[in-house]
């Protein structure tokens, strides 16, 4: 645990702080230990609870295991991300559903008019991408809660991935994430900004 | 704890699962118990660690306490969000710094050319907003880790807030969040989507 953390002010148990925040690291290599479908479902069963605007829950996930589908994904990855994506036990393509309003009769049943309001809202795709990004934050910490490590990658051809996997959907790719038990060779952690760099008080 | 959670598959302690994910709730009312500056700093000291693209860390926070500044904020809130924002112990305006590249000499010191690459990148503001949204996800769970409740609100005039508070900066507002110890009257939780609604396997 780093010296900047103040556990006395944080109710969360120090072990949990370390597991989710302070000791957890992005993984660039993975062991051969498999990731089970039950683990992927358990990650979702945590990540689904934190809030989204009007409970819209626009995050969507495509899990890809080794095989022909992953070979197709690799063609859209940036050069520096291809080798590690080729060796992770599971790869997740995280996306925003730009038609999340098709679900509002279930996610906000007390206001059925929301469906039509969102259908006509020119800001709907921006809202989908923002709230899906919030949910990716929750999901990445849920991956760590499951004892796994994540390797998020923005370096890929989003249009290519959307054409390859999402042509029959209203999903739009945001991030590709390798998942598994971390290998031994994490990079040194890069510096974090200071409190006074990012926070103002008024 | 809800019946859909599978603690045997989740390494995180069940108490921590409940505190951050399954039992935590969005707050619409707050007790009079104060939120200290030390708590706000401790929240940052957790939330700063999970990953951002190229370690860019674009999230910025303006904390507003009761007084004249909060009165100015209230004029930009949607009608349904004004009363609760007027009574929270602290309000956070969460923003993305569209000039996050001014910090890359400190956040990615081994690649100083990144500053100029980002300066010329037309996708920089989109990148700032996406990565700041990821960090808001981390930050909201860090608020819960500190034993506080958050009340996030997208219903406000973002341009008005930017003019009011961020004219001397490159910050752009994304979300306003009330913070404090939760009052007794949480709304019933709205339904979450099912695994098969949001996840595909390939």
Interface residues (C-beta under 8 A of the other chain):
Chain A: X4 X5 X6 X9 X10 X11 X12 X13 X15 X16 X17 X19 X20 X21 X22 X24 X26 X37 X38 X39 X40 X41 X42 X44 X45 X46 X47 X48 X49 X50 X51 X53 X55 X57 X59 X60 X61 X62 X63 X64 X65 X69 X97 X103 X106 X107 X108 X109 X127 X129 X130 X133 X134 X135 X136 X137 X138 X140 X141 X142 X144 X145 X146 X147 X150 X152 X154 X165 X174 X190 X191 X192 X193 X195 X197 X198 X199 X200 X201 X202
Chain B: X4 X5 X6 X9 X10 X11 X12 X13 X15 X16 X17 X19 X20 X21 X22 X24 X26 X37 X38 X39 X40 X41 X42 X44 X45 X46 X47 X48 X49 X50 X51 X53 X55 X57 X59 X60 X61 X62 X63 X64 X65 X69 X97 X103 X106 X107 X108 X109 X127 X129 X130 X133 X134 X135 X136 X137 X138 X140 X141 X142 X144 X145 X146 X147 X150 X152 X154 X165 X174 X190 X191 X192 X193 X195 X197 X198 X199 X200 X201 X202
